[in-house]
Amino acid sequence: MTQPAIDDRDARFRLGIIGHGMWPSNYLIPGARQLSDVDIVAVCGRDSTRAADFADAHGIPRSYDSIERMLTAEDLDGVIIATPPRHHEAAVRAVSGVRAAVLCEKPLALELESARRIRDLLVDRPALTGFTLRWQPLFRALRGVIGEGVVGAVQHVRIRYVQSSAATPARAWDWHFDAADEPLDVVSDLGPHAIDLVRWMVGDVTHVTAFARTTISERADPGSGGRRQVTNHDDADVYLSAESGATVSLTISRVAPDVGVAGGITIEVLAAEGWIRVDSNEADVVIGTASGIRRRPVPVTSFLDGAGAQIRDFVRISRGEHGDALPSIDDGYQAQCVMDAIARSLDARETVPVRR
């Protein structure tokens, strides 16, 4: 059923959030509060006490422990789904019965069929996948340089996406280290962002070869006071082939050594007439061609600046406005197709095709 977009562009935008973890606290809520016409009116979580405490901590007027109750009580213009991925489909099913636009965090689901159902449920309404890197000026500038043809046709891309967030056993066990909640481990966590960047730069992926490992096998369990087994991987190397003929090598890790920064993304594009390099800890796009090496400055912005731009674009598409190169729900599904291929490659220990 097609849901109407918001017609009154001067109206205040009533936003509800499903989920009350670190990401809403550190990114989504600060981003929304950069916008003068957005009101976060409600938050929903399965634990009523935690949801109420979260609402109090962030100055959100109301909290709920049922998505259905929140949607019945609140006339929402938009809903952000920021729960662990295994709860995304149930949240989308609930929201599909009301008029609200949807921003669903990545990955859409834990397995491909669930992601397909989510895509189909949201096909007739304004909806985005939370691929935050598309709102970062550095990566927008990189894509712009590729599109200009400055270095010719892309032949190979190297991406190194690493974090030190779990680099030592001092990081306690949580759901990110549980195969039941995150079966594709670091590939489910950081991988969707990297895969989306790949598709954004070189187009759809056709084949995958993947390798993964667990470097820290146990972590302290705050719940029991003992130690708990890590049941998924924290480090992976993935090789991708694209329909365009380009190839991609992708390294993803959340156990990279702590070198004074939380982590970063380095991308090198090798092309027919030169190369391009960006590093998320630096401000320039570096371009090498036969005429020499030059730098294209990119304004230095904080990660939270991207959050404000992301919520602003969500509001715009909710109101029927066009957004340039925004990550659709189908983009989220296409990334899930690649992650499904990564899982099959790890199981088979061979190169596998991407199935859609």
C-alpha positions as CSV (number, residue, x, y, z in Angstrom):
1,M,0.0,0.0,0.0
2,T,1.5,3.3,-1.0
3,Q,1.8,5.8,1.9
4,P,1.5,9.5,1.3
5,A,4.5,11.8,1.7
6,I,4.3,14.7,4.0
7,D,2.8,17.7,2.1
8,D,3.4,20.6,4.5
9,R,7.1,21.4,4.2
10,D,6.8,24.0,7.0
11,A,5.4,21.4,9.5
12,R,7.6,20.2,12.2
13,F,8.9,16.6,11.7
14,R,7.9,14.2,14.4
15,L,10.5,11.5,14.7
16,G,10.4,8.2,16.7
17,I,13.4,6.0,17.4
18,I,13.2,2.2,17.8
19,G,16.2,1.1,19.8
20,H,18.1,2.8,22.7
21,G,21.8,1.7,22.3
22,M,25.0,3.5,21.7
23,W,24.3,4.5,18.1
24,P,21.2,6.5,18.8
25,S,23.0,8.1,21.7
26,N,26.2,9.0,19.9
27,Y,25.1,9.7,16.4
28,L,21.4,9.7,15.5
29,I,20.0,11.9,18.3
30,P,22.9,14.5,18.1
31,G,22.3,14.5,14.3
32,A,18.6,15.1,14.6
33,R,19.1,17.9,17.1
34,Q,21.2,19.8,14.6
35,L,17.9,20.4,12.8
36,S,15.6,23.1,14.1
37,D,12.4,21.5,12.6
38,V,12.8,18.0,13.9
39,D,11.3,16.8,17.2
40,I,12.3,13.4,18.7
41,V,9.0,12.7,20.3
42,A,9.3,9.0,21.4
43,V,11.7,6.1,21.8
44,C,10.8,2.4,22.0
45,G,12.7,-0.5,23.4
46,R,11.9,-4.0,24.7
47,D,12.9,-3.2,28.2
48,S,10.5,-0.5,29.6
49,T,12.9,0.6,32.3
50,R,15.8,1.0,30.0
51,A,13.6,2.8,27.5
52,A,12.3,5.2,30.1
53,D,15.8,5.9,31.4
54,F,17.1,6.5,27.9
55,A,14.2,8.9,27.2
56,D,15.0,10.8,30.5
57,A,18.7,11.0,29.7
58,H,18.1,12.4,26.2
59,G,15.1,14.6,27.0
60,I,12.7,12.6,24.8
61,P,9.1,13.1,26.0
62,R,7.8,9.6,25.9
63,S,9.0,6.0,25.9
64,Y,7.4,2.7,25.0
65,D,8.2,-1.0,25.3
66,S,6.0,-1.9,22.3
67,I,6.4,-0.7,18.8
68,E,2.7,-1.1,18.1
69,R,1.8,1.0,21.1
70,M,4.2,3.7,20.1
71,L,2.9,3.8,16.5
72,T,-0.8,3.9,17.8
73,A,-0.2,6.7,20.3
74,E,2.2,8.9,18.2
75,D,1.5,10.4,14.8
76,L,5.0,10.0,13.5
77,D,6.4,11.4,10.3
78,G,9.5,9.2,10.4
79,V,10.8,6.2,12.3
80,I,14.5,5.2,12.7
81,I,15.0,1.5,13.3
82,A,18.2,1.1,15.3
83,T,17.8,-2.2,17.1
84,P,20.2,-5.2,16.7
85,P,19.7,-6.5,13.1
86,R,17.7,-9.6,14.1
87,H,14.9,-7.4,15.2
88,H,14.7,-5.2,12.1
89,E,12.2,-7.2,10.2
90,A,9.6,-7.2,13.0
91,A,10.1,-3.5,13.4
92,V,9.6,-2.9,9.7
93,R,6.5,-5.0,9.7
94,A,5.0,-2.9,12.4
95,V,5.9,0.4,10.8
96,S,4.6,-0.7,7.4
97,G,1.1,-0.3,8.8
98,V,1.5,3.4,9.3
99,R,2.3,6.4,7.1
100,A,5.8,7.1,8.5
101,A,9.0,7.2,6.4
102,V,11.7,4.7,7.5
103,L,15.4,4.9,8.1
104,C,16.6,1.3,8.9
105,E,20.2,0.8,10.2
106,K,22.5,-1.6,8.5
107,P,22.6,-4.5,7.9
108,L,19.0,-4.8,7.0
109,A,18.9,-8.4,8.4
110,L,20.9,-11.4,9.4
111,E,20.1,-13.3,6.2
112,L,19.1,-12.6,2.7
113,E,15.4,-13.7,2.7
114,S,14.7,-11.5,5.6
115,A,16.4,-8.5,3.9
116,R,14.3,-9.2,0.8
117,R,11.1,-9.2,2.8
118,I,12.2,-5.8,4.4
119,R,12.8,-4.4,1.0
120,D,9.4,-5.5,-0.3
121,L,7.6,-4.1,2.7
122,L,9.1,-0.7,2.2
123,V,9.0,-0.5,-1.6
124,D,6.2,2.0,-1.7
125,R,7.3,4.5,0.9
126,P,10.2,6.9,1.5
127,A,12.9,4.8,3.0
128,L,16.7,4.8,3.5
129,T,19.4,2.4,4.7
130,G,21.7,3.9,7.3
131,F,24.9,3.8,5.3
132,T,26.5,6.8,7.1
133,L,29.6,7.0,5.0
134,R,27.7,8.3,2.0
135,W,27.2,11.6,4.0
136,Q,31.0,12.1,4.6
137,P,32.4,14.8,2.4
138,L,35.7,12.9,1.8
139,F,33.9,9.9,0.2
140,R,31.5,12.1,-1.7
141,A,34.6,13.9,-3.1
142,L,36.2,10.6,-4.0
143,R,33.2,9.4,-5.9
144,G,33.0,12.8,-7.7
145,V,36.6,12.5,-8.9
146,I,35.9,8.9,-10.2
147,G,32.8,10.2,-12.0
148,E,34.7,13.0,-13.6
149,G,37.0,10.5,-15.4
150,V,40.1,12.2,-14.1
151,V,42.0,8.9,-13.9
152,G,40.1,6.9,-16.5
153,A,38.3,3.7,-16.0
154,V,38.6,2.1,-12.6
155,Q,40.5,-1.2,-12.6
156,H,41.1,-2.0,-9.0
157,V,40.1,-0.6,-5.6
158,R,41.8,-1.4,-2.2
159,I,39.8,-0.6,0.9
160,R,41.2,-0.9,4.4
161,Y,38.4,-0.3,7.0
162,V,39.8,-0.9,10.5
163,Q,38.9,0.0,14.1
164,S,40.6,-0.6,17.4
165,S,37.3,-0.8,19.3
166,A,37.9,-4.5,20.2
167,A,41.7,-4.6,19.8
168,T,42.3,-6.0,23.3
169,P,40.4,-8.4,25.7
170,A,39.6,-5.3,27.8
171,R,36.6,-4.8,25.6
172,A,33.9,-6.8,27.3
173,W,31.7,-9.4,25.6
174,D,28.4,-8.1,24.2
175,W,26.0,-9.1,21.4
176,H,28.5,-8.0,18.7
177,F,30.6,-11.1,19.6
178,D,27.7,-13.5,19.5
179,A,27.1,-15.4,16.2
180,A,23.4,-15.6,17.1
181,D,23.1,-11.8,16.9
182,E,25.8,-11.1,14.4
183,P,26.6,-14.3,12.5
184,L,28.7,-12.5,9.9
185,D,30.7,-10.9,12.7
186,V,32.8,-7.9,11.6
187,V,31.4,-8.4,8.1
188,S,27.9,-7.6,9.5
189,D,29.3,-4.7,11.5
190,L,31.7,-2.8,9.3
191,G,31.2,-4.7,6.1
192,P,27.9,-3.2,5.0
193,H,29.4,0.3,4.9
194,A,32.5,-0.9,3.0
195,I,30.3,-2.9,0.5
196,D,28.1,0.1,-0.1
197,L,31.1,2.2,-0.8
198,V,32.3,-0.5,-3.3
199,R,28.9,-0.5,-5.1
200,W,28.7,3.3,-5.0
201,M,32.1,3.6,-6.7
202,V,32.3,0.6,-9.2
203,G,28.7,-0.8,-9.4
204,D,27.3,-4.2,-8.6
205,V,29.4,-7.1,-7.3
206,T,29.3,-10.4,-9.1
207,H,31.7,-12.8,-7.3
208,V,33.2,-13.0,-3.8
209,T,36.2,-14.8,-2.2
210,A,36.4,-14.4,1.6
211,F,38.7,-15.2,4.5
212,A,38.0,-14.5,8.2
213,R,39.5,-15.2,11.6
214,T,39.0,-14.7,15.3
215,T,42.0,-13.2,17.0
216,I,40.5,-12.8,20.5
217,S,38.6,-15.9,21.4
218,E,37.3,-15.0,24.9
219,R,36.1,-11.8,26.6
220,A,34.9,-10.8,30.1
221,D,31.2,-11.3,30.5
222,P,29.7,-8.5,32.6
223,G,26.6,-10.5,33.3
224,S,28.2,-13.5,34.9
225,G,31.5,-12.0,36.1
226,G,33.3,-14.8,34.2
227,R,34.5,-15.1,30.6
228,R,32.5,-15.9,27.5
229,Q,33.5,-17.4,24.2
230,V,33.5,-15.2,21.1
231,T,31.6,-17.2,18.5
232,N,32.2,-15.1,15.4
233,H,35.1,-13.4,13.6
234,D,36.7,-10.1,14.2
235,D,38.9,-9.7,11.2
236,A,38.3,-10.5,7.5
237,D,39.8,-10.1,4.0
238,V,37.3,-10.1,1.0
239,Y,38.0,-10.1,-2.7
240,L,35.2,-8.8,-5.0
241,S,34.6,-8.7,-8.7
242,A,32.3,-6.1,-10.2
243,E,30.1,-6.1,-13.3
244,S,32.2,-3.2,-14.5
245,G,35.3,-5.4,-14.7
246,A,36.9,-3.7,-11.7
247,T,38.2,-5.8,-8.8
248,V,38.3,-4.9,-5.1
249,S,40.3,-6.1,-2.2
250,L,38.7,-5.3,1.2
251,T,40.2,-5.6,4.6
252,I,37.9,-5.2,7.6
253,S,38.9,-5.4,11.2
254,R,37.8,-4.2,14.6
255,V,40.9,-5.5,16.3
256,A,43.5,-3.3,14.6
257,P,46.2,-2.0,16.8
258,D,45.4,1.2,18.7
259,V,47.7,3.9,17.2
260,G,46.1,6.9,18.8
261,V,43.0,7.1,16.6
262,A,39.8,5.1,16.8
263,G,40.4,3.7,13.3
264,G,39.9,4.7,9.8
265,I,39.2,4.0,6.2
266,T,41.9,4.1,3.5
267,I,40.8,3.8,-0.1
268,E,43.1,3.5,-3.1
269,V,41.7,3.5,-6.6
270,L,43.9,2.2,-9.4
271,A,42.7,3.2,-12.8
272,A,43.7,3.2,-16.5
273,E,45.2,6.7,-16.4
274,G,46.2,7.2,-12.8
275,W,45.2,6.6,-9.2
276,I,43.3,8.2,-6.3
277,R,43.9,7.9,-2.6
278,V,41.9,9.0,0.4
279,D,42.3,8.4,4.2
280,S,39.5,9.2,6.6
281,N,42.1,10.7,9.0
282,E,43.3,13.2,6.4
283,A,41.6,16.0,4.6
284,D,42.5,15.7,1.0
285,V,41.7,13.6,-2.1
286,V,45.1,12.8,-3.6
287,I,45.2,12.2,-7.3
288,G,48.1,10.8,-9.3
289,T,48.3,11.1,-13.1
290,A,51.0,11.4,-15.8
291,S,51.0,15.2,-15.2
292,G,51.9,14.7,-11.5
293,I,50.4,14.3,-8.1
294,R,47.9,16.9,-6.8
295,R,45.6,17.3,-3.8
296,R,42.0,18.3,-3.9
297,P,41.1,19.8,-0.5
298,V,38.0,18.6,1.3
299,P,36.5,20.6,4.1
300,V,37.3,19.0,7.5
301,T,34.1,18.0,9.2
302,S,33.3,16.0,12.3
303,F,31.5,12.6,12.0
304,L,28.5,14.2,13.6
305,D,28.2,16.7,10.8
306,G,27.4,13.8,8.6
307,A,24.7,12.7,11.1
308,G,22.9,16.1,10.7
309,A,23.1,15.8,6.9
310,Q,21.8,12.2,7.0
311,I,18.8,13.1,9.1
312,R,18.1,16.2,6.9
313,D,18.0,14.0,3.8
314,F,15.7,11.6,5.6
315,V,13.3,14.5,6.3
316,R,13.6,15.7,2.7
317,I,12.7,12.3,1.1
318,S,9.9,12.0,3.6
319,R,8.5,15.2,2.2
320,G,8.7,14.0,-1.3
321,E,11.9,15.9,-2.2
322,H,14.6,14.3,-4.4
323,G,17.9,13.3,-2.8
324,D,21.1,12.8,-4.8
325,A,22.8,9.4,-4.5
326,L,21.1,8.5,-1.2
327,P,21.2,4.9,0.0
328,S,17.9,3.3,-0.7
329,I,16.4,0.2,1.0
330,D,17.3,-1.6,-2.2
331,D,20.9,-0.6,-1.7
332,G,20.7,-2.2,1.7
333,Y,19.3,-5.3,0.1
334,Q,22.1,-5.4,-2.5
335,A,24.7,-5.1,0.2
336,Q,23.0,-8.0,2.0
337,C,23.3,-10.1,-1.3
338,V,27.1,-9.5,-1.1
339,M,27.2,-10.4,2.6
340,D,25.3,-13.6,1.8
341,A,27.9,-14.4,-0.8
342,I,30.7,-13.8,1.8
343,A,29.0,-16.2,4.2
344,R,28.8,-18.9,1.4
345,S,32.4,-18.3,0.4
346,L,33.6,-18.7,4.0
347,D,31.7,-22.0,4.3
348,A,32.8,-23.4,0.9
349,R,36.3,-21.9,1.1
350,E,36.0,-20.9,-2.6
351,T,34.9,-18.1,-4.9
352,V,31.1,-17.9,-5.2
353,P,28.7,-15.8,-7.3
354,V,26.5,-13.2,-5.7
355,R,22.8,-14.3,-5.8
356,R,20.0,-11.8,-6.0
